[in-house]
Amino acid sequence: MLQYDFMKEEKPFIPFVSVIIPCRNEEKFIESCLNSIIGQSYPKDKLEVLVVDGMSEDKTREIIARIHEKHEYIKLLENPKKFTPFAFNIGVKHSKGEFIIIMGAHASYDHNYIRGCIDNATKYNADNTGGVALATPKNNTITANAIVHVLSCKLGTGGAKFRKSFKKPTYADTVFGGCYSRNVFEKIGLFNESLHRSQDIEFNIRLKKAGGKILLVPDIICHYYPKSTLREFLKHEFKEGFWIIYASKFTKIKFKLRHYIPLIFTSTLIATGIGSLLNEFALYAFMGILIPYATTLLITSTLASIKEKNMNYIAILPMAFIIRHIIYGFGSIWGVLKMPFNS
């Protein structure tokens, strides 16, 4: 357990908090995100919000500048290298807070989100504190709702705690965003800038290896807005699958088994599918994987359609699940194939 000097204070105090928001071309989301932070119950004189922009080409920067005119504690920083880990580190280096909270631009945060993070971090002496990330459709379309369903159920999340409901604070492998004490960065360093994605997962694995504790609290809630179309979701999942594997090129730390399951599943499906053209045993193996998988998707999609009273989900949900499982897996396979090369 990492120890914090501020815990030695005898009198209660309200620590200064730095919120870091990495963004790039987020004109559709950044205003609602910042408004949810402006509406926080945490004292604004104990708060700074550092929006680290990756040289946006839309109206993101204009929106931030406009909001800054009314709320000076919201500041714009530039990230010339554009990728997320650089934004994280720029924010940490410019921050003044005793606590540093990472927030995503594709989300909005409940009224007591920041206060909940700080109160629980102090109460449990946690190294990283976070809450439940509820996938929420930005657009009320069948496709957007289907993607949210995939990211909210166990079949789609693989058991990630921060994406599901639970009753009491519990320790976890990672949390969405996260509220860190500054002491954490002094102990284990900054985010790995070689990782364009998965840098938060790698950082939290490193934190736990150093003896840190990551606390997940059910009353700390944010609403995360995933991609709204199957095409956008496909691109996102392929990149996620790629970086969860390709990250191993830049760090010796291994991720959890659930991160590798799409790679194993997709590779097995491809191998038995090709082998089925040559070998009867491989054909049986291929069908033994494909039929139960297709049946599971059909049953899950049918039940969801009945619950939502819209049978159109039967057509969309299987495709969303396939993207989450198999396209993610293809991304991981590409990560394996590209690993021996320099770029």
C-alpha positions, 0 to 999 in steps of 0.5 A: 500500500502506498502511503500519503503524507496528507493522511497525517493531517489531524484536521479534515480538509478539502484537497485540491483536485486536478481533472485531466481530460484528453480529447481530439475532435470532440465537438459533439461531446466536450460541452456536455462533459464539461457541463457535468463537471461544472455541475459538480458538488465539489468546491470550484476553488479547490478544482482545476480542469485541464483539457488537453487537446490533440490539435483538434480540427473541428470546433472542440477548441472553440467550445473549450475557449468559450466555456473558459471565459465563464469558468476560469478553472477550466483550462486548455492545454495542447498535445502536439503528439495527439495520442492519449498517453501524451495528453495524460502526461502533459496534464499530470505535469501541469497539474497542481492537485493533491489528487488527479482525476482522469476523465474521458470526453466521451462521458458525463459525470453524476453530480457527486462524482468528484466528491465521491472519488475524494471521499472514498480515496481518503476513507479507504486510503486507496491509490486509485479510486473510480466508479461504474461506467454505465454505457449510455446511447448518445442517439436513441437508435436501435444500433446505438442501443444494441452497442450499449447492450453489448458493452453492458452485459457479461457476454460483452464485457468479459466480467470487467467490474467497472462496467457492471453493477455491484453493491459495495466498494470492492477492489479491482484490476482497473477502473474507468478514468481513475482518481489518483493521489499525486504520490502515485506518479512519484512512486511509479512514474507516468503513463507509457507513451509507447502505448496509443491505447491500453495505457491506463490498463498497463498503468494500473497493472504497474500500480498493483505490482507496486503494492497499490490498491484500486478501489471501485465504488458503486455510488460513483457513476459516470455515463460513457457514450460508446460509438453509435454506428456499427462501422465506428464500433468496428474500427474502435474494437479492431484498434482496441484488440490490436493494442491490447496485444501490441502493447506487449512489445513495449512493456513486460507487464502482461494483461489479464486472461479476459483481454486475450480471450478474443484472440484465442477464440478468433484464432481457433475459429480461423484455424479450425475453419481452414482445417475443416477444408482438409480434415474431418476432425477439424470440421467437427471442431469448427462446427463445435465452436461455431454452432454453440456461439451462433446459438448463444448470440441468437438466444441473447439477441432474442431475449433482448428483443423481447425485453425491449419490445423491438424484434429488430434487435435480433438483426443488429445485436448479433453483428454487434457481438461479432464485432466485439468478439471476432473483430476485436480478435482480428485486431489482436491477431494483427497485433501479433503479426506486427509485433516483430516489426519496428513500426 
